[in-house]
Amino acid sequence: MLNISNNKVSEFFDLSQYKSGQATAHTNQHRLFRRVLLISSLLVVIILFLPWTQNVTSKGLVTTLKPNQRPQTLQSSIPGKIDAWYVQEGDLVKKGDTILKISEIKSDYFDDRLTERTGDQIKAKSASVDAYRSKVTALGNQYKSLQQEQELKLEQAKNKYMQSKLKVESDSIDLEAAKIKASIAKTQYERTLSLQEQGLKAVKDVEDYRNKLQEANAKLISQENKLLASKNEVINAQLNISTIKATYGDKLSKAQSDLFSAESSALDTEAQVSKLENNLANYEKRNSLLFITAPQDGYINKAIKSGIGETFKEGEPLVSLMPANYDLAVEMWVRPIDLPLLHKGEHVQVEFEGWPAIVFSGWPNVSYGTYGAQIVAIENFSTKNGLYRVLINRDPDYGPWPDALRVGSGAKTIALLEDVPIWFEIWRQINSFPPNFYVPENEEDGKKSEKK
């Protein structure tokens, strides 16, 4: 039947008289094959010149556009133990709602009246500060009084010193007068004695002048004693001035030392008051940390620490919270070779897991089940796997994303680039060339202006 042996059946039988032979015996089969081949070739050539949109495909995850909208864990700033839970997993909480209550595990904070006692200490120390300030004022007044008293005493001593000096001058003059009188009396006595020896004066006259001479000498000695006493008073006045200066210097130094000591004690007590006030503020803040509250509206995902009485350290995660209000985005990872081709604001097609799609990567207009997005951020540093992270969100020119979409879902992204013929894309794929590098129009205009 297949005519594969040297003995052909057609040489012994006329196959045209059978229906099967008539059906298989065609004389124009080669012509038909050539037509089919020609038409197929033309179709292939036409298809090769059809436009093809170059693209960068990658996988990603659904996330949120803003960092504060992403799932977060709540921690405690202080160590403690869990006393009570006020929510359960899946509950919706509002901002400020209490999630759980904790208690202290450090012995330094066991006292329930710690803040009250600290406040009493602050009041006592503040009163001590006032007392020291009053003491400083009193010592200051005492110091000023001593200064005034010193000035008056010194003025009095200086006046006495001047009086002593004037008295020395007066006594010096009187001494000179006494010396003159004694000299005159001596001269008169000698003259009278000489005249008496000559018989011109009586003995009584000599005796009178002798008495006068003795009186003059006595007055001279007395005046000399007065002068020495006056000089001694000058020395005493000088000594009194020095004594006053030394005495009041000691008193003023002691008063000033007491004043400085009181000021130092007042400042030290003020520092203690400030420290106690700081401790009181810390205690009050620590008391407010005994209640873990919701930082924003959200849903309780998971209780990481679940037992009553379970202890934890500061900074340990206690509960996971998913914000209730968020703007969805997709984070995709691209290869370093494709990163220069992506720019902010470029359009990206997204296929979400759970939403079936028929995707034609080169013909996005005929794809079904994909959603429009645009690039909002491009990471400048690669991750551990050597890929760069790119963040995209919904393109306002396209339809909305599915309402039931949740953070953490998988996604596939197609970043659309230039339109090229299909033959060029096949040639590029065969040679493993990257897509055509291009710059958006706004960046081209910026580069042109820089060149100008």
C-alpha positions as CSV (number, residue, x, y, z in Angstrom):
1,M,0.0,0.0,0.0
2,L,2.8,2.4,0.8
3,N,4.9,1.4,-2.2
4,I,8.0,1.0,-0.1
5,S,9.1,-2.4,-1.6
6,N,10.5,-3.0,-5.0
7,N,7.4,-5.1,-5.9
8,K,4.7,-2.4,-6.4
9,V,1.1,-3.4,-6.2
10,S,0.1,-0.9,-8.8
11,E,1.9,-3.1,-11.4
12,F,-0.5,-6.0,-10.8
13,F,-3.7,-4.1,-10.0
14,D,-5.5,-1.0,-11.3
15,L,-5.9,1.0,-8.1
16,S,-8.1,3.5,-9.8
17,Q,-11.1,1.1,-9.8
18,Y,-11.1,1.3,-6.0
19,K,-12.4,4.2,-4.0
20,S,-9.4,4.3,-1.8
21,G,-7.1,4.4,-4.8
22,Q,-9.1,7.2,-6.4
23,A,-9.0,9.2,-3.2
24,T,-5.2,8.9,-2.8
25,A,-4.2,9.3,-6.4
26,H,-3.8,13.1,-6.9
27,T,-1.8,14.5,-9.6
28,N,-1.6,18.1,-8.2
29,Q,-0.3,17.3,-4.7
30,H,3.1,19.0,-5.3
31,R,1.4,22.1,-6.6
32,L,-0.8,22.3,-3.5
33,F,2.2,21.9,-1.2
34,R,4.0,24.7,-2.9
35,R,1.0,27.0,-2.5
36,V,0.8,26.2,1.2
37,L,4.5,26.7,1.7
38,L,4.4,30.0,-0.2
39,I,1.4,31.3,1.8
40,S,3.0,30.3,5.1
41,S,6.3,32.0,4.1
42,L,4.4,35.2,3.3
43,L,2.5,35.0,6.6
44,V,5.8,34.5,8.5
45,V,7.4,37.5,6.7
46,I,4.4,39.7,7.4
47,I,4.4,38.6,11.1
48,L,8.1,39.3,11.3
49,F,7.4,43.0,10.5
50,L,4.6,43.3,13.0
51,P,5.3,45.7,16.0
52,W,6.5,44.1,19.2
53,T,6.8,45.9,22.5
54,Q,10.0,45.2,24.3
55,N,9.5,44.5,28.0
56,V,11.2,43.7,31.2
57,T,9.4,41.0,33.1
58,S,9.9,40.2,36.8
59,K,8.1,38.8,39.8
60,G,7.1,40.8,42.8
61,L,4.9,41.1,45.9
62,V,2.0,43.4,46.8
63,T,3.0,45.9,49.4
64,T,2.0,49.4,50.4
65,L,3.0,52.7,48.9
66,K,4.0,54.4,52.2
67,P,6.2,52.8,54.9
68,N,3.7,53.7,57.7
69,Q,1.0,51.7,55.9
70,R,2.9,48.4,55.9
71,P,2.5,45.6,58.5
72,Q,4.2,46.4,61.7
73,T,5.0,44.8,65.1
74,L,4.4,46.6,68.4
75,Q,7.1,46.5,71.0
76,S,7.5,47.6,74.6
77,S,10.1,50.2,75.4
78,I,10.5,48.6,78.9
79,P,10.9,45.0,80.1
80,G,7.8,43.5,81.8
81,K,5.3,40.8,81.9
82,I,1.8,40.5,80.3
83,D,-1.1,41.2,82.7
84,A,-4.1,41.3,80.4
85,W,-5.1,41.2,76.7
86,Y,-8.0,43.5,75.5
87,V,-8.1,42.3,71.9
88,Q,-8.0,39.1,69.9
89,E,-6.5,38.2,66.5
90,G,-8.5,39.7,63.7
91,D,-10.0,42.6,65.7
92,L,-10.2,46.1,64.3
93,V,-8.6,48.6,66.6
94,K,-8.7,52.4,66.4
95,K,-5.7,54.7,67.1
96,G,-5.1,54.9,70.8
97,D,-7.1,51.7,71.7
98,T,-5.5,49.7,74.5
99,I,-4.2,46.3,73.2
100,L,-2.7,44.8,76.3
101,K,-1.5,45.8,79.8
102,I,1.9,44.9,81.2
103,S,3.5,45.2,84.6
104,E,7.0,45.9,85.9
105,I,9.5,43.2,86.6
106,K,12.3,45.5,87.9
107,S,12.5,45.9,91.7
108,D,13.3,49.6,91.3
109,Y,9.7,50.3,90.1
110,F,7.6,48.0,92.3
111,D,6.4,50.9,94.5
112,D,2.9,51.9,93.4
113,R,3.3,55.3,94.9
114,L,6.7,55.9,93.4
115,T,5.6,59.1,91.5
116,E,3.8,60.5,94.6
117,R,6.9,59.9,96.8
118,T,9.1,61.5,94.2
119,G,6.8,64.5,94.1
120,D,7.1,64.8,97.9
121,Q,10.9,64.7,97.6
122,I,10.8,67.5,95.0
123,K,8.6,69.7,97.3
124,A,11.0,69.1,100.2
125,K,14.1,69.9,98.1
126,S,12.4,73.0,96.7
127,A,11.7,74.2,100.2
128,S,15.4,73.6,101.0
129,V,16.3,75.6,98.0
130,D,14.2,78.5,99.2
131,A,15.9,78.3,102.7
132,Y,19.3,78.4,101.1
133,R,18.3,81.4,99.0
134,S,17.1,83.2,102.2
135,K,20.4,82.3,103.9
136,V,22.3,83.6,100.9
137,T,20.3,86.9,101.1
138,A,21.0,87.2,104.9
139,L,24.7,86.5,104.5
140,G,24.9,89.0,101.7
141,N,23.3,91.6,103.9
142,Q,25.7,90.6,106.7
143,Y,28.7,91.0,104.3
144,K,27.5,94.5,103.3
145,S,27.1,95.5,107.0
146,L,30.6,94.3,107.8
147,Q,31.9,96.3,104.8
148,Q,30.1,99.5,106.0
149,E,31.3,98.9,109.6
150,Q,34.9,98.4,108.4
151,E,34.7,101.7,106.5
152,L,33.4,103.6,109.5
153,K,36.0,102.0,111.9
154,L,38.8,102.8,109.5
155,E,37.5,106.4,109.1
156,Q,37.5,106.7,112.9
157,A,41.0,105.2,113.3
158,K,42.3,107.5,110.5
159,N,40.8,110.5,112.2
160,K,42.5,109.5,115.5
161,Y,45.7,109.0,113.7
162,M,45.5,112.5,112.2
163,Q,44.7,113.9,115.7
164,S,47.8,112.1,117.1
165,K,50.0,113.5,114.4
166,L,48.7,117.0,115.0
167,K,49.2,116.6,118.7
168,V,52.8,115.5,118.0
169,E,53.3,118.7,116.1
170,S,51.8,120.7,118.9
171,D,53.9,119.0,121.5
172,S,57.0,119.5,119.4
173,I,56.3,123.3,119.3
174,D,55.6,123.3,123.0
175,L,58.9,121.4,123.5
176,E,60.8,123.9,121.5
177,A,59.2,126.8,123.6
178,A,60.1,124.9,126.8
179,K,63.7,124.5,125.6
180,I,63.9,128.3,124.8
181,K,62.4,129.1,128.3
182,A,64.9,126.7,130.0
183,S,67.8,128.3,128.1
184,I,66.6,131.8,129.0
185,A,66.2,130.8,132.7
186,K,69.7,129.3,132.7
187,T,71.1,132.4,131.2
188,Q,69.4,134.6,133.7
189,Y,70.5,132.4,136.6
190,E,74.1,132.5,135.4
191,R,74.0,136.2,135.0
192,T,72.4,136.8,138.4
193,L,75.0,134.4,140.0
194,S,77.8,136.4,138.4
195,L,76.3,139.7,139.6
196,Q,75.9,138.3,143.1
197,E,79.5,137.2,143.2
198,Q,80.4,140.8,142.2
199,G,78.2,142.1,145.0
200,L,75.6,143.6,142.7
201,K,72.8,141.1,143.3
202,A,71.4,139.7,146.5
203,V,71.5,136.1,147.4
204,K,67.7,136.1,147.3
205,D,67.7,137.1,143.6
206,V,70.0,134.2,142.8
207,E,67.7,131.8,144.6
208,D,64.7,133.1,142.7
209,Y,66.4,132.6,139.4
210,R,67.6,129.1,140.5
211,N,64.0,128.2,141.2
212,K,62.9,129.6,137.8
213,L,65.6,127.5,136.1
214,Q,64.5,124.4,137.9
215,E,60.9,125.1,136.9
216,A,61.9,125.6,133.3
217,N,63.9,122.3,133.3
218,A,60.9,120.5,134.8
219,K,58.6,121.9,132.2
220,L,61.1,120.9,129.5
221,I,61.2,117.3,130.8
222,S,57.4,117.2,131.1
223,Q,57.0,118.5,127.5
224,E,59.5,115.9,126.3
225,N,57.3,113.2,128.0
226,K,54.2,114.7,126.3
227,L,55.9,114.6,122.9
228,L,56.9,110.9,123.4
229,A,53.4,110.1,124.6
230,S,52.0,111.8,121.4
231,K,54.3,109.9,119.2
232,N,53.3,106.7,121.0
233,E,49.6,107.6,120.3
234,V,50.5,108.0,116.5
235,I,52.0,104.5,116.6
236,N,49.0,103.2,118.4
237,A,46.7,104.8,115.8
238,Q,48.6,103.2,113.0
239,L,48.5,99.9,114.7
240,N,44.7,100.3,115.3
241,I,44.2,100.9,111.6
242,S,46.1,97.7,110.7
243,T,44.2,95.8,113.4
244,I,40.9,97.0,112.0
245,K,41.9,96.0,108.5
246,A,43.0,92.5,109.6
247,T,40.1,91.9,111.9
248,Y,37.4,93.0,109.4
249,G,39.3,91.2,106.6
250,D,38.9,88.0,108.5
251,K,35.3,88.7,109.2
252,L,34.6,89.6,105.6
253,S,36.4,86.6,104.3
254,K,34.4,84.3,106.7
255,A,31.2,86.0,105.7
256,Q,32.0,85.7,102.0
257,S,33.0,82.0,102.5
258,D,29.7,81.3,104.2
259,L,27.9,83.2,101.4
260,F,29.6,81.1,98.7
261,S,28.9,77.9,100.7
262,A,25.3,78.8,100.9
263,E,25.1,79.6,97.2
264,S,26.9,76.3,96.4
265,S,24.5,74.4,98.6
266,A,21.5,76.1,96.9
267,L,22.8,75.3,93.5
268,D,23.5,71.7,94.5
269,T,20.0,71.4,95.9
270,E,18.6,72.9,92.7
271,A,20.5,70.2,90.8
272,Q,19.0,67.6,93.0
273,V,15.5,69.1,92.4
274,S,16.1,69.0,88.6
275,K,17.3,65.4,88.9
276,L,14.2,64.5,90.9
277,E,11.9,66.3,88.4
278,N,13.6,64.3,85.6
279,N,13.1,61.1,87.5
280,L,9.4,62.0,88.1
281,A,8.9,62.7,84.4
282,N,10.6,59.4,83.6
283,Y,8.4,57.6,86.1
284,E,5.2,59.1,84.7
285,K,6.3,58.3,81.2
286,R,7.1,54.8,82.3
287,N,3.7,54.4,83.8
288,S,2.1,55.4,80.5
289,L,4.2,52.6,78.8
290,L,2.4,50.0,80.9
291,F,-0.4,50.1,78.4
292,I,0.4,49.1,74.8
293,T,-1.9,51.1,72.5
294,A,-2.5,51.1,68.8
295,P,-0.4,53.7,66.9
296,Q,-3.0,53.8,64.1
297,D,-6.2,52.2,62.9
298,G,-5.6,48.6,61.9
299,Y,-6.2,44.9,62.4
300,I,-4.6,42.6,64.9
301,N,-2.8,40.0,62.8
302,K,-1.0,37.8,65.3
303,A,-0.2,37.8,69.1
304,I,3.5,37.0,69.2
305,K,3.6,36.9,73.0
306,S,0.4,35.2,74.0
307,G,0.5,34.1,77.7
308,I,-0.7,35.9,80.8
309,G,2.4,36.4,83.0
310,E,4.8,35.8,80.2
311,T,7.9,38.1,80.5
312,F,9.7,39.8,77.8
313,K,12.7,42.2,77.2
314,E,12.5,45.7,76.0
315,G,12.2,45.9,72.2
316,E,10.8,42.4,71.8
317,P,7.8,42.2,69.4
318,L,4.5,41.6,71.2
319,V,1.8,41.8,68.5
320,S,1.6,42.3,64.8
321,L,-0.7,45.0,63.4
322,M,-1.9,45.6,59.8
323,P,-3.0,49.2,59.1
324,A,-6.6,49.5,58.1
325,N,-6.0,52.3,55.6
326,Y,-3.3,51.8,52.9
327,D,-2.5,52.5,49.3
328,L,-1.5,49.3,47.5
329,A,1.8,49.1,45.5
330,V,3.9,46.3,44.0
331,E,7.6,45.8,44.6
332,M,9.4,44.1,41.8
333,W,13.0,43.0,41.4
334,V,14.9,43.6,38.1
335,R,18.3,42.5,36.9
336,P,21.2,45.1,36.9
337,I,21.3,44.8,33.1
338,D,17.6,46.0,32.9
339,L,17.8,48.7,35.5
340,P,19.0,51.5,33.2
341,L,15.9,50.9,31.0
342,L,13.5,51.9,33.8
343,H,12.6,55.4,34.8
344,K,10.1,57.0,37.2
345,G,6.6,57.5,35.7
346,E,6.9,54.7,33.1
347,H,4.0,52.4,32.6
348,V,4.0,48.8,33.8
349,Q,1.4,46.0,33.4
350,V,0.7,43.8,36.4
351,E,-0.8,40.4,36.8
352,F,-1.9,39.5,40.3
353,E,-2.0,36.0,41.7
354,G,-5.6,34.8,42.0
355,W,-6.8,36.9,39.1
356,P,-6.3,34.8,35.9
357,A,-4.9,36.6,32.9
358,I,-4.1,36.0,29.3
359,V,-0.9,37.9,28.8
360,F,0.8,38.8,25.5
361,S,4.0,40.3,26.7
362,G,4.7,42.0,23.3
363,W,1.1,43.0,22.6
364,P,-0.1,44.6,25.8
365,N,-3.2,46.0,24.1
366,V,-4.6,42.5,23.6
367,S,-3.7,41.2,27.1
368,Y,-6.6,40.4,29.3
369,G,-6.7,40.4,33.1
370,T,-3.7,42.7,33.6
371,Y,-3.7,46.0,35.4
372,G,-2.0,49.3,34.7
373,A,0.7,50.7,37.0
374,Q,3.5,53.2,37.0
375,I,7.0,53.3,38.5
376,V,7.3,55.6,41.6
377,A,10.7,54.6,43.1
378,I,13.8,52.8,42.0
379,E,16.3,51.5,44.5
380,N,19.9,52.6,44.1
381,F,21.5,49.7,45.9
382,S,21.0,46.0,45.0
383,T,19.6,43.5,47.5
384,K,21.3,40.3,48.7
385,N,20.2,38.4,45.7
386,G,21.8,40.9,43.3
387,L,18.5,42.4,42.0
388,Y,17.3,45.9,42.3
389,R,14.0,46.8,43.9
390,V,11.5,48.9,42.0
391,L,8.2,50.2,43.5
392,I,5.1,50.7,41.4
393,N,1.6,51.8,42.2
394,R,-1.7,52.1,40.2
395,D,-1.6,54.1,37.1
396,P,-4.5,56.7,37.3
397,D,-5.1,56.5,33.6
398,Y,-6.1,52.8,33.9
399,G,-8.8,50.9,35.7
400,P,-8.7,50.3,39.5
401,W,-7.0,47.3,41.0
402,P,-9.0,44.5,42.5
403,D,-10.7,45.4,45.8
404,A,-10.0,42.0,47.4
405,L,-6.2,42.4,46.8
406,R,-4.2,42.0,50.0
407,V,-0.7,42.9,51.0
408,G,1.7,40.0,50.5
409,S,0.1,38.6,47.4
410,G,2.3,37.6,44.5
411,A,2.4,39.5,41.3
412,K,4.1,39.4,37.9
413,T,5.1,42.6,36.2
414,I,5.8,43.6,32.6
415,A,7.6,46.9,32.1
416,L,6.9,48.1,28.6
417,L,9.7,49.6,26.6
418,E,10.2,50.5,22.9
419,D,8.1,49.1,20.0
420,V,10.3,47.1,17.6
421,P,9.6,44.6,14.7
422,I,9.2,41.0,15.7
423,W,12.3,40.0,13.6
424,F,14.4,42.4,15.6
425,E,13.2,41.0,18.9
426,I,13.9,37.4,17.6
427,W,17.3,38.5,16.6
428,R,17.9,40.2,20.0
429,Q,16.8,37.1,21.9
430,I,19.0,34.8,19.8
431,N,22.0,37.0,20.5
432,S,21.1,37.6,24.2
433,F,21.2,41.4,23.7
434,P,19.5,43.6,26.2
435,P,16.5,45.7,25.1
436,N,17.1,49.0,23.4
437,F,18.2,51.7,25.9
438,Y,16.2,54.8,25.7
439,V,15.6,58.0,27.7
440,P,12.1,59.5,28.3
441,E,11.3,62.8,26.6
442,N,11.5,64.9,29.7
443,E,15.0,63.6,30.5
444,E,16.1,64.2,26.9
445,D,14.9,67.8,27.1
446,G,16.9,68.2,30.4
447,K,20.0,66.8,28.8
448,K,19.6,69.1,25.8
449,S,19.3,72.1,28.0
450,E,22.4,71.0,30.0
451,K,24.4,70.8,26.7
452,K,23.3,74.3,25.7
